[in-house]
């Protein structure tokens, strides 16, 4: 009987730390309360998604948003390269070179974030914050209003993704991944 109470305490501790959600807590609690006394303890870390390394829905959502933003950035780069061909910017080849470099770096950071690399999440945030003051340089509504709107949309998507990445379940998952050094 005391095993049930120990399991409930462990489970409540995981919920209070934000490692598992309320739904996971309730599911496991009902399993514990309904288990036979002769069965093994039901609270095993490999049964709890965040402890086992499964990404929380906040991280999944952030990754989807970041990949969408990445695709939008690539399309915006193609549009800027075509504008360059019309003499509005530098040469199209130079623009595409920078687009590939920036998109490639973003893709690397997003993939590292998806693997639970906390340093990549923090670096992405720092680079984003450093880039905000330079945003008006790229927002040339007079010459290329479509690209300016795309840049604003991409920035908004990245802000939303960063909010998801720094919510408590996400932060707990990144800390757990760092602790496990996966």
Backbone bond lengths (Angstrom), bond angles and torsions (degrees), N, CA, C in turn:
res aa  C-N    CA-C-N  psi(-1)  N-CA   C-N-CA  omega(-1)  CA-C   N-CA-C  phi
1 X - - - 1.452 - - 1.522 110.99 -
2 X 1.346 117.01 -37.09 1.461 118.85 -178.64 1.526 111.28 -68.01
3 X 1.358 116.75 -24.81 1.464 119.82 176.85 1.517 110.92 -60.55
4 X 1.323 116.30 -39.06 1.467 120.07 179.22 1.524 110.24 -61.55
5 X 1.327 115.09 -44.25 1.464 118.49 -178.53 1.523 111.81 -69.03
6 X 1.321 116.40 -36.15 1.468 119.90 175.76 1.527 110.18 -63.59
7 X 1.331 115.03 -43.31 1.459 119.46 178.71 1.530 111.42 -62.65
8 X 1.333 115.76 -41.80 1.470 119.63 178.73 1.526 111.13 -63.96
9 X 1.325 117.06 -38.64 1.467 120.53 177.63 1.524 111.09 -64.54
10 X 1.330 116.66 -44.41 1.467 120.70 178.06 1.525 110.47 -60.99
11 X 1.310 114.73 -43.81 1.463 120.46 -179.08 1.525 111.07 -63.72
12 X 1.343 116.80 -44.57 1.463 121.03 178.80 1.522 110.70 -63.17
13 X 1.319 117.17 -36.96 1.462 121.35 178.23 1.527 110.48 -63.77
14 X 1.337 116.69 -43.07 1.469 120.22 177.95 1.531 111.24 -63.20
15 X 1.340 116.19 -39.31 1.463 119.81 178.83 1.527 110.68 -67.32
16 X 1.322 117.22 -43.23 1.469 121.41 -179.33 1.522 112.43 -64.78
17 X 1.325 116.49 -30.17 1.464 120.94 177.41 1.520 111.71 -80.53
18 X 1.335 116.53 -7.83 1.459 120.29 -179.76 1.514 113.79 81.47
19 X 1.322 116.99 12.83 1.462 120.51 -178.26 1.518 110.80 -76.59
20 X 1.337 116.44 -34.88 1.458 119.95 175.78 1.524 109.00 -121.11
21 X 1.307 115.77 157.91 1.461 121.04 -178.35 1.526 110.19 -85.24
22 X 1.325 114.63 170.75 1.467 120.86 177.51 1.534 110.59 -60.72
23 X 1.349 116.52 -40.71 1.461 119.96 -180.00 1.524 111.68 -63.98
24 X 1.342 116.06 -43.28 1.463 119.49 178.41 1.531 110.40 -63.62
25 X 1.330 115.42 -40.76 1.464 120.25 177.83 1.530 110.93 -58.83
26 X 1.336 116.11 -49.69 1.467 119.70 -178.09 1.525 112.20 -63.78
27 X 1.328 116.86 -38.74 1.457 120.82 178.92 1.526 110.79 -62.70
28 X 1.322 116.18 -50.58 1.460 120.51 -179.06 1.531 111.18 -66.68
29 X 1.329 117.20 -36.06 1.465 120.83 179.12 1.531 109.92 -62.26
30 X 1.324 116.37 -44.67 1.469 118.57 179.92 1.521 110.72 -66.32
31 X 1.335 117.21 -35.06 1.462 119.84 177.05 1.528 110.81 -65.39
32 X 1.321 116.02 -41.43 1.467 120.45 179.48 1.521 110.49 -63.91
33 X 1.311 116.07 -46.71 1.456 119.72 -176.84 1.520 112.31 -68.54
34 X 1.330 117.74 -23.85 1.468 121.10 -178.69 1.523 113.62 -98.37
35 X 1.329 117.08 -2.59 1.465 118.80 -177.18 1.524 110.71 -76.70
36 X 1.332 114.65 154.60 1.465 120.15 175.91 1.518 108.86 -74.05
37 X 1.304 116.95 151.37 1.460 120.94 -179.87 1.520 112.39 -64.30
38 X 1.324 117.90 -24.44 1.457 120.84 -177.34 1.522 113.33 -83.04
39 X 1.332 117.75 -12.55 1.465 120.32 -177.45 1.517 110.75 -78.43
40 X 1.334 114.66 161.67 1.464 119.96 178.55 1.523 110.32 -70.40
41 X 1.309 114.37 165.80 1.461 120.94 177.04 1.519 109.20 -57.89
42 X 1.325 115.87 136.23 1.468 120.08 -176.56 1.525 112.77 -90.87
43 X 1.327 118.15 -15.02 1.465 120.34 179.72 1.518 108.06 -88.02
44 X 1.303 114.93 100.77 1.455 122.41 176.92 1.513 107.25 -123.39
45 X 1.313 115.91 137.27 1.471 118.02 -176.13 1.521 111.48 -62.81
46 X 1.338 118.51 -27.43 1.460 118.22 -179.12 1.524 112.57 -74.85
47 X 1.338 118.06 -6.76 1.457 121.00 177.56 1.535 111.63 -97.24
48 X 1.306 117.35 -8.44 1.458 121.20 -177.56 1.524 108.49 -102.06
49 X 1.329 118.07 116.54 1.448 121.88 -170.23 1.523 115.05 -53.07
50 X 1.329 119.44 -47.66 1.461 120.43 -174.43 1.515 111.14 -70.82
51 X 1.335 116.63 -32.42 1.445 120.23 179.09 1.518 109.62 -73.90
52 X 1.313 117.06 -35.13 1.457 122.39 -178.19 1.532 111.61 -78.33
53 X 1.311 118.15 -5.95 1.454 120.90 176.27 1.515 114.85 102.48
54 X 1.321 118.40 1.20 1.451 120.25 177.82 1.522 107.93 -72.96
55 X 1.319 115.43 131.78 1.463 119.40 -177.26 1.519 111.43 -65.64
56 X 1.342 116.02 138.71 1.466 119.19 174.28 1.528 110.41 -67.03
57 X 1.319 116.30 159.79 1.469 120.27 -177.70 1.529 111.29 -61.66
58 X 1.333 117.99 -28.76 1.462 120.73 178.22 1.530 110.98 -64.11
59 X 1.324 116.42 -41.24 1.469 120.39 178.39 1.523 109.93 -69.49
60 X 1.329 116.98 -42.12 1.470 120.44 177.53 1.534 110.94 -58.48
61 X 1.321 115.76 -45.48 1.468 120.32 179.64 1.522 110.58 -63.12
62 X 1.328 116.29 -44.53 1.464 120.30 179.35 1.524 111.34 -60.33
63 X 1.327 116.65 -42.17 1.464 119.79 179.79 1.525 111.44 -63.84
64 X 1.332 116.59 -42.85 1.470 119.30 177.48 1.524 110.69 -59.72
65 X 1.328 116.08 -44.89 1.474 120.47 179.93 1.523 110.34 -63.55
66 X 1.328 117.36 -42.26 1.468 120.03 -179.65 1.526 111.57 -65.56
67 X 1.333 117.69 -38.32 1.466 119.54 177.26 1.534 111.31 -68.07
68 X 1.322 117.03 -36.24 1.468 120.04 174.99 1.525 109.54 -63.41
69 X 1.330 116.03 -45.14 1.461 121.16 177.95 1.530 110.98 -60.18
70 X 1.317 115.93 -39.15 1.462 120.88 178.04 1.528 110.98 -62.14
71 X 1.334 116.08 -45.07 1.470 119.87 177.70 1.515 112.22 -62.92
72 X 1.322 115.95 -40.87 1.466 120.23 177.65 1.527 110.08 -63.17
73 X 1.338 115.99 -41.28 1.469 119.78 178.35 1.521 112.35 -62.27
74 X 1.325 115.58 -38.85 1.465 119.11 178.35 1.529 110.72 -65.45
75 X 1.333 116.12 -44.18 1.473 119.60 177.60 1.523 111.33 -63.21
76 X 1.332 116.45 -39.87 1.468 119.90 177.87 1.522 110.36 -62.30
77 X 1.332 116.64 -37.28 1.457 120.44 178.21 1.521 112.08 -64.91
78 X 1.318 116.52 -38.94 1.471 120.25 177.07 1.521 110.16 -64.29
79 X 1.329 116.34 -41.67 1.469 120.48 177.97 1.525 110.47 -62.78
80 X 1.343 116.61 -41.98 1.470 119.51 178.86 1.518 111.43 -65.66
81 X 1.336 116.22 -36.10 1.461 119.27 177.84 1.526 110.99 -65.70
82 X 1.345 116.67 -37.74 1.468 118.89 177.75 1.529 110.17 -69.54
83 X 1.337 116.70 -33.51 1.467 119.64 175.44 1.521 110.25 -66.20
84 X 1.330 116.25 -35.97 1.461 120.43 178.40 1.522 110.34 -64.00
85 X 1.330 114.97 -35.22 1.464 119.09 178.53 1.527 111.16 -64.36
86 X 1.344 115.77 -25.49 1.462 120.07 178.46 1.525 111.29 -89.24
87 X 1.325 117.62 6.31 1.452 121.05 175.42 1.518 115.05 88.08
88 X 1.334 118.51 11.58 1.461 120.10 -179.13 1.530 112.46 -84.33
89 X 1.307 118.26 -27.16 1.463 122.13 -177.28 1.522 109.88 -130.82
90 X 1.338 116.08 -160.43 1.461 121.84 175.49 1.525 109.31 -69.33
91 X 1.322 116.40 -175.25 1.459 119.85 -177.91 1.532 110.59 -63.21
92 X 1.338 117.08 147.32 1.468 120.57 179.74 1.530 113.26 -58.49
93 X 1.314 116.91 -37.07 1.473 119.98 -179.59 1.530 110.49 -64.56
94 X 1.317 116.79 -40.91 1.467 120.48 179.19 1.530 110.80 -65.72
95 X 1.322 116.17 -42.18 1.461 120.07 178.62 1.523 110.20 -62.33
96 X 1.325 117.94 -45.63 1.464 120.88 -179.80 1.527 111.59 -65.56
97 X 1.341 117.59 -34.98 1.458 120.26 176.32 1.529 110.13 -59.74
98 X 1.344 116.61 -47.87 1.467 120.11 179.49 1.530 111.25 -65.84
99 X 1.310 116.58 -37.81 1.470 119.67 178.13 1.526 110.05 -61.35
100 X 1.334 117.91 -47.70 1.459 120.67 179.50 1.528 111.73 -62.45
101 X 1.332 117.10 -39.57 1.474 119.97 178.37 1.529 110.88 -63.91
102 X 1.313 117.19 -47.52 1.465 121.44 -177.39 1.530 110.52 -67.62
103 X 1.325 117.13 -46.21 1.466 120.77 179.68 1.534 109.86 -63.67
104 X 1.309 117.18 -40.15 1.458 120.58 178.37 1.517 112.52 -63.06
105 X 1.320 117.02 -43.05 1.467 120.42 178.14 1.527 110.79 -66.02
106 X 1.328 116.80 -42.10 1.461 119.43 177.86 1.525 110.88 -62.28
107 X 1.328 116.80 -42.11 1.456 120.66 179.19 1.532 110.71 -60.59
108 X 1.340 117.12 -42.65 1.457 120.11 177.95 1.526 111.46 -60.82
109 X 1.329 116.69 -46.58 1.462 120.11 -179.70 1.530 111.38 -63.48
110 X 1.328 116.48 -41.71 1.465 119.52 179.77 1.529 110.06 -63.96
111 X 1.323 117.84 -41.65 1.466 119.86 179.30 1.526 110.84 -67.09
112 X 1.323 118.61 -37.53 1.468 120.89 176.77 1.535 110.56 -66.82
113 X 1.317 116.09 -39.13 1.470 119.83 176.25 1.531 109.20 -60.51
114 X 1.318 116.94 -43.26 1.459 121.47 179.21 1.523 113.39 -63.69
115 X 1.324 116.93 -23.25 1.458 121.12 177.44 1.527 112.08 -89.36
116 X 1.339 116.21 2.46 1.461 119.51 176.49 1.511 114.48 88.19
117 X 1.311 117.80 18.32 1.472 120.89 179.18 1.522 109.31 -79.74
118 X 1.323 116.11 105.26 1.463 121.44 -176.91 1.525 111.33 -63.07
119 X 1.327 117.53 -37.66 1.460 120.51 -179.86 1.532 110.68 -61.19
120 X 1.346 117.43 -33.72 1.468 120.58 179.62 1.524 110.27 -69.29
121 X 1.321 116.74 -39.08 1.471 121.41 177.39 1.528 110.40 -62.45
122 X 1.320 116.43 -45.01 1.463 121.00 -178.74 1.529 110.42 -69.42
123 X 1.323 117.19 -42.48 1.464 120.81 178.76 1.520 111.03 -62.69
124 X 1.336 116.76 -40.93 1.461 121.03 177.88 1.532 110.05 -59.50
125 X 1.327 116.34 -43.16 1.466 120.91 178.10 1.525 111.11 -62.96
126 X 1.316 117.33 -45.98 1.466 121.13 -178.47 1.529 110.78 -63.30
127 X 1.321 116.87 -45.42 1.470 120.51 179.10 1.525 110.31 -63.15
128 X 1.322 116.55 -39.58 1.466 120.64 178.13 1.535 110.10 -61.43
129 X 1.324 116.40 -47.34 1.475 120.36 -179.28 1.526 110.74 -63.31
130 X 1.327 117.32 -41.48 1.466 120.84 178.27 1.524 110.50 -62.98
131 X 1.329 117.40 -34.74 1.462 121.40 -177.73 1.522 114.79 -76.86
132 X 1.324 118.60 -19.71 1.472 121.77 -177.27 1.526 112.67 -56.40
133 X 1.339 120.01 -45.88 1.479 118.16 -179.91 1.530 113.89 -62.74
134 X 1.334 117.00 -22.08 1.463 120.63 -178.83 1.525 112.71 -89.20
135 X 1.318 117.14 -5.81 1.464 121.19 -178.81 1.530 112.44 -57.00
136 X 1.341 119.88 -42.87 1.477 118.65 179.76 1.531 114.22 -59.49
137 X 1.331 116.76 -24.93 1.465 120.20 178.29 1.531 110.00 -63.71
138 X 1.337 116.11 -34.60 1.462 120.84 -177.40 1.524 112.93 -90.44
139 X 1.310 116.75 -7.78 1.464 120.49 -178.73 1.520 109.32 -96.63
140 X 1.301 115.94 82.49 1.460 121.72 -179.83 1.530 107.82 -103.57
141 X 1.345 115.45 83.91 1.461 120.29 -176.84 1.533 112.37 -66.33
142 X 1.333 117.51 -27.39 1.466 120.05 -178.62 1.524 111.99 -68.90
143 X 1.323 117.42 -46.68 1.460 120.97 -175.08 1.530 113.37 -90.97
144 X 1.323 117.36 -32.84 1.459 120.30 -174.83 1.529 110.89 -147.35
145 X 1.341 117.12 73.63 1.470 119.79 -175.62 1.529 113.54 -64.34
146 X 1.321 117.97 -32.06 1.452 120.32 -179.56 1.525 111.43 -64.80
147 X 1.320 116.98 -45.52 1.469 121.14 178.15 1.522 111.06 -64.46
148 X 1.324 116.72 -35.93 1.466 120.00 178.16 1.523 110.71 -63.95
149 X 1.322 116.96 -43.07 1.466 120.33 177.61 1.530 111.79 -65.39
150 X 1.317 116.50 -37.95 1.464 120.29 177.09 1.527 109.91 -63.05
151 X 1.326 117.09 -42.60 1.464 120.69 179.32 1.527 111.47 -62.91
152 X 1.311 116.92 -39.52 1.471 120.33 177.57 1.527 109.81 -65.40
153 X 1.325 117.15 -44.49 1.461 120.90 178.41 1.518 112.16 -61.24
154 X 1.310 116.05 -41.88 1.462 121.08 179.10 1.535 110.37 -64.11
155 X 1.313 117.10 -40.68 1.464 121.48 178.50 1.526 110.91 -64.15
156 X 1.324 117.13 -42.95 1.472 120.81 178.49 1.533 110.28 -62.59
157 X 1.325 117.73 -43.16 1.464 120.69 177.90 1.526 111.39 -60.70
158 X 1.321 116.61 -41.38 1.465 119.73 -179.98 1.528 111.50 -67.23
159 X 1.323 117.50 -36.11 1.469 120.57 176.43 1.530 109.48 -62.89
160 X 1.316 116.70 -45.87 1.475 120.64 179.51 1.532 110.27 -61.06
161 X 1.325 116.68 -44.16 1.467 120.27 179.59 1.532 110.81 -62.51
162 X 1.320 117.13 -41.56 1.464 119.92 179.21 1.526 111.49 -64.74
163 X 1.316 116.89 -35.90 1.472 119.82 176.43 1.529 109.41 -61.25
164 X 1.329 116.87 -45.62 1.467 120.40 177.76 1.534 111.43 -61.95
165 X 1.333 116.72 -39.61 1.461 120.54 -176.52 1.526 113.24 -69.25
166 X 1.329 116.75 -21.51 1.462 119.23 -177.36 1.526 112.86 -109.87
167 X 1.328 117.38 14.40 1.456 119.97 172.45 1.530 108.92 -75.73
168 X 1.324 116.43 162.06 1.462 121.46 -173.10 1.528 114.16 -56.43
169 X 1.347 119.48 -48.24 1.481 117.43 179.52 1.533 112.24 -60.76
170 X 1.324 116.82 -37.03 1.467 120.22 178.22 1.515 110.46 -66.33
171 X 1.317 116.60 -48.29 1.466 120.55 -179.52 1.523 111.20 -60.27
172 X 1.327 116.62 -41.27 1.465 119.96 178.06 1.528 110.96 -62.30
173 X 1.324 116.20 -40.94 1.462 119.92 179.74 1.528 110.37 -65.18
174 X 1.336 117.30 -44.23 1.464 119.95 179.10 1.527 110.85 -62.58
175 X 1.324 117.27 -39.40 1.467 120.43 178.31 1.536 110.74 -66.26
176 X 1.329 116.82 -40.08 1.465 120.58 177.33 1.528 110.26 -64.40
177 X 1.310 117.15 -41.89 1.464 120.58 179.15 1.528 110.40 -65.56
178 X 1.327 116.31 -37.68 1.462 120.28 178.04 1.522 109.96 -66.56
179 X 1.333 116.30 -41.32 1.457 120.63 179.62 1.528 111.08 -62.14
180 X 1.328 115.23 -39.18 1.469 119.69 -179.74 1.515 111.95 -81.66
181 X 1.338 117.43 -13.88 1.471 123.74 -179.18 1.519 111.57 53.67
182 X 1.336 113.82 50.21 1.473 120.41 -179.62 1.502 108.94 -89.11
